[in-house]
Amino acid sequence: MISILVVDDHPVVREGLAAMLATQPDMRVIAEASTGGKAIASSKEHFPDVIVMDLQLPDMDGADAIEKIKADWPEARFLVLTSYDTDDRIIHAIRAGAQGYLLKGVPKDELFHAVRTIYQGGSLMGPGVATKLLDKVHTLGEEPQTTSDRLSEREVAILRLVANGLRNKEIASELSISERTVKFHLNVIFQKLDASSRTEAVKVALQKGLIHI
């Protein structure tokens, strides 16, 4: 029997997902959580075999919740089920420790298969997600293009705080994320802006009008 923790802030989605998983004879939903904080607490209490995690949570990014749970319980296994398919979100979740990444709306049989695969120690990415990752790998060696300097909302928020003189620890506290996540985003920012330091990244962003202080 595969024990499952379902994490999603939308009650209808969360309860519907839990009910769907419960139809399988080898699956049992042992807990539900609506926030990252509750997911962390539930994982410590129940130690589920698989945690089905949304990324958009009211108190923190789902990838940050994965990271925090992994820090206390390295054996935890995660299936991200979300509406977000951007490169940064996918890579962030995988680096945080997710073994699977599916987009909401997948056929239920694919969801069941993903849960079983992850429970058995495997990894699984949805077709659209796998394509984006392959495209990302294929473009790693290409010269930076003008579109590569576009920053996500989170990256803009972090760069503004950097411009205001905050250190990584202070930024993490301000945005309720981990220092490791701040460092991850800064590395992405440096790559996008072809910058080698925080000061240079801020300078380039100001010149391009990506941030305003």
C-alpha positions in Angstrom: 0.0 0.0 0.0 1.5 3.3 -1.1 0.8 6.1 1.5 0.4 9.5 0.0 0.3 13.1 1.2 -1.5 15.5 -1.1 -0.4 19.2 -1.0 -2.5 21.8 -2.8 -4.0 25.1 -1.6 -7.3 24.7 -3.5 -9.7 22.6 -1.5 -11.6 21.3 -4.5 -8.5 20.3 -6.3 -6.9 18.8 -3.2 -10.0 16.8 -2.2 -10.7 15.7 -5.8 -7.1 14.5 -6.2 -7.2 12.7 -2.9 -10.5 11.0 -3.9 -9.1 10.0 -7.3 -5.9 8.4 -5.8 -8.1 6.6 -3.2 -9.8 4.7 -6.0 -6.6 2.7 -6.5 -6.4 -0.5 -4.4 -2.6 0.0 -3.8 -2.8 3.6 -2.8 -3.9 5.3 0.5 -4.1 9.1 1.1 -3.0 9.5 4.7 -3.0 13.3 4.9 -3.7 16.5 3.0 -2.1 19.9 3.4 -3.0 23.4 2.1 0.3 25.2 2.8 4.0 24.5 2.7 4.2 24.7 6.5 1.4 22.2 6.9 3.1 19.9 4.4 6.3 20.0 6.4 4.5 19.2 9.6 2.4 16.4 8.0 5.5 14.8 6.5 7.2 14.7 9.9 4.0 13.2 11.4 3.1 10.6 8.8 6.2 9.9 6.7 4.3 9.2 3.5 5.8 7.1 0.7 5.0 9.8 -1.9 4.2 13.5 -1.5 2.1 15.0 -4.3 3.1 18.6 -4.3 1.7 21.7 -6.0 4.2 24.6 -6.5 1.9 27.6 -5.9 1.3 27.6 -2.2 0.2 30.6 -0.1 3.1 30.6 2.3 6.0 29.5 0.2 7.0 28.0 -3.1 6.4 24.3 -3.3 10.0 23.7 -4.3 11.1 25.4 -1.1 8.8 23.1 0.9 10.4 20.1 -0.9 13.8 21.4 0.1 12.8 21.9 3.7 11.3 18.4 4.0 14.3 16.8 2.2 16.6 18.6 4.7 15.0 16.7 7.6 14.0 13.5 5.7 16.3 12.8 2.7 14.4 9.7 1.8 11.2 11.6 1.0 9.9 11.2 -2.6 8.0 13.9 -4.4 5.7 14.1 -7.4 5.2 17.8 -8.4 1.7 18.3 -9.9 1.3 21.9 -11.0 0.1 24.3 -13.7 3.6 25.8 -14.1 5.8 24.6 -16.9 8.5 27.3 -17.1 12.2 26.2 -17.3 13.0 27.9 -14.0 10.2 26.3 -12.0 10.9 22.8 -13.4 14.7 23.0 -12.7 14.1 24.6 -9.3 11.8 21.7 -8.3 14.1 19.0 -9.5 17.1 20.6 -7.8 15.1 20.8 -4.6 14.5 17.0 -4.7 11.5 16.2 -6.8 11.5 12.8 -8.6 8.6 13.5 -10.8 6.9 16.5 -12.5 3.5 16.5 -14.1 1.2 19.2 -15.3 -2.3 19.4 -14.0 -4.8 18.0 -16.4 -2.9 14.8 -17.2 -5.0 11.7 -17.6 -5.6 9.9 -14.3 -3.8 6.8 -15.5 -0.6 8.8 -16.1 -0.9 10.2 -12.5 -1.3 6.7 -11.1 1.6 5.5 -13.1 3.8 8.4 -11.9 3.0 7.7 -8.2 3.8 4.0 -8.6 7.0 4.8 -10.5 8.3 7.2 -7.9 7.3 4.9 -5.1 9.4 2.2 -6.7 12.4 4.5 -6.8 12.1 5.8 -10.3 11.7 9.2 -11.8 9.2 10.5 -14.3 8.6 13.7 -16.2 5.5 14.6 -18.2 6.0 14.8 -22.0 5.7 18.6 -22.1 8.1 18.9 -19.1 10.6 16.5 -20.7 10.6 18.5 -23.9 11.3 21.8 -22.1 14.2 20.2 -20.2 15.6 18.8 -23.4 15.3 22.2 -25.1 17.0 23.8 -22.2 19.9 21.3 -22.4 20.2 21.9 -26.2 20.5 25.7 -25.7 23.1 25.6 -22.9 25.9 26.0 -25.3 24.3 28.7 -27.5 25.3 32.3 -27.3 23.0 34.4 -25.0 20.1 35.9 -26.9 18.2 39.1 -26.2 15.3 37.2 -24.8 17.5 35.4 -22.2 17.7 38.4 -20.0 14.0 38.3 -19.1 13.6 37.8 -15.4 10.8 36.0 -13.6 8.8 37.9 -10.9 10.8 36.1 -8.2 14.1 37.0 -9.8 13.1 40.6 -10.1 12.1 40.7 -6.4 15.4 39.2 -5.4 17.4 41.6 -7.6 15.6 44.6 -6.2 16.5 43.5 -2.6 20.1 42.9 -3.7 20.1 46.5 -5.2 18.9 47.7 -1.8 21.9 46.2 -0.1 20.3 43.1 1.5 22.4 39.9 1.9 21.2 36.4 1.0 20.1 35.6 4.6 18.1 38.9 4.7 16.6 38.2 1.3 15.6 34.7 2.3 13.9 36.1 5.4 12.1 38.8 3.5 10.7 36.4 0.9 10.2 33.5 3.3 12.5 31.2 1.3 15.7 29.4 2.1 19.2 30.9 1.5 19.9 28.0 -0.8 16.9 29.1 -3.0 18.2 32.6 -3.0 21.6 31.4 -4.3 19.9 29.3 -6.9 17.9 32.3 -8.2 21.0 34.5 -8.2 22.9 32.0 -10.3 20.1 32.0 -12.8 20.1 35.8 -12.8 23.8 35.9 -13.4 23.4 33.6 -16.4 20.5 35.5 -17.8 22.3 38.8 -17.5 25.8 37.5 -18.4 27.0 39.0 -15.1 29.7 37.7 -12.8 28.7 39.5 -9.6 25.8 40.9 -7.7 26.9 44.5 -8.4 27.3 43.8 -12.1 23.9 42.0 -12.2 22.2 45.1 -10.6 24.0 47.4 -13.0 23.0 45.4 -16.1 19.4 45.1 -14.9 19.1 48.9 -14.3 20.6 49.6 -17.7 18.1 47.3 -19.4 15.2 48.7 -17.4 14.5 45.3 -15.8 14.4 46.8 -12.3 13.9 50.3 -10.9 15.1 51.5 -7.6 
